[in-house]
Amino acid sequence: MHTTTRNIVATVLVALILVPYIGYLVADEMPFIKDPRGMAATGLVLGIAAVLVAGRDVFAAGPRHRAALASGVVALALGIAALWAETNETLLAAFMAAIVVTWALGELAAGQAEHRDQQVVGRYS
């Protein structure tokens, strides 16, 4: 699988969400993140940035892209709910899990699209 700049940036953004979350779980707070609401806001901002990096690929056809889009919508809803609920650790954990699932499905979809493109090029070469 060929790694693109978009994949790397999206992976870094997801890591920037998960590292503070792990620190938050261990220490019960991180610099600038004092409660679940702050962690949810951080996840939403960086998650939306990851979607913007993906660009139009978010809406590409194919079952893996659609699964990634659906899990992204679920992640967004969980993030908003975690932000609104303020102190619900369970919603925050579900939000973080949904972010990881969305990222994983997006990477699988990108790999599938690349494989399909290589087959088309090979067929017409």
N, C-alpha and C positions, 0 to 999 in steps of 0.2 A: 504494500500500500504506500502510495506516495504521500508524504506529509506536505500540506500546504501552509502558507502563512496564516490563513484563516483558522485552520485546525489548531495551530500552535497558540495563537492569540486566544481562541475560545478555551483551550485547555488551561492556559495561564489564568484567565478570568475565573474559571471554575475553581482552580486551586486557590485563588485569592478569596473565594467564598469559603471553601472548606477548611483552610488552615486557621483562620480566625474562629470558625465554629468549633474546631477541635480544641483550640486554646480556651474558648469560652466554656466548653464542657469540662475541661480539666481545672481551670482556675476560677470559673464562675463569672469572669469578666475579662475583657481585653481592652487595650487602649482604644478609646473612642466607642467601645461597645460595652455598655454597662448592664444591659438586660435583653430579654428575648426580642423586644421590639426593635432595638438597635441592630441586633443580628439579622432580623427579618428585613429591615430596611437596607442593610448592606447587601444581603442576598438578592433583593429585588433590583437594586441599582446595578450591581455587577452582572446579574443574570440578564437584564435588559440590554446591557452593553454587549454581552456575548451574542444575543439575538441580532443586534445591529451589525456585529462583525460578520455573522453568517449571511446577512443580506437576503437576496431573493431565494437562496437555497432552502430557506425555511419553508417555502411554499412549493417546493418541487414535487413533481408527481412521484409515485412509487410508495409501496406499503411502508418501507422503513422511514422515509421522510414524513409520511403522514403519522406514523406512530410517534416519531420524535416531536412533531408539531402538537399532537394530542397530549403527550406527557408535558410539553412546555406550557400548554394552556392550564393543565392541572397544577403544575408548579407555580404558575402565576397566581392562580386562585388560592392555593395554599399559602403563598407568600403574603398576599393581601389579607387573608384571614389571620395569619400569624401577626401581622403588623397591627391589625385592628384589635385582636384579642389581648395584646400587650404582654401578658405573662404566661401564655400557654406553651409550655416546653414541648408538649406532644405535637402541636401544630408546627412548631419550629423544626422538630426532628423530621416530620413528614415532608415539610418543605425542602429540607436539605437532601433527603432521599430522592425526592422528585427531581431536584436539580441534577443529581448524579445520574439518574435514569435518563433524563433528557439529554445530557451530555453524551452518555454511552450510545444511545440510539442515534444521535446526530453523527457520531463518529462512524458507526456502522453504516448509516445511510450514505455518508460521504465516500466510504470505501466501496459500497455497492455501485454508486454512480460512477466512480472512477473505473471500476472493473468493466461496467457496461460500456463506457466510452472507449476503453481499450479494445473491446470486442468489435465495436463498430468500426474503428480505425483499421483493425486487423482484417476485417472482412472486405474493406474497400481498398486495401493496399495492393 
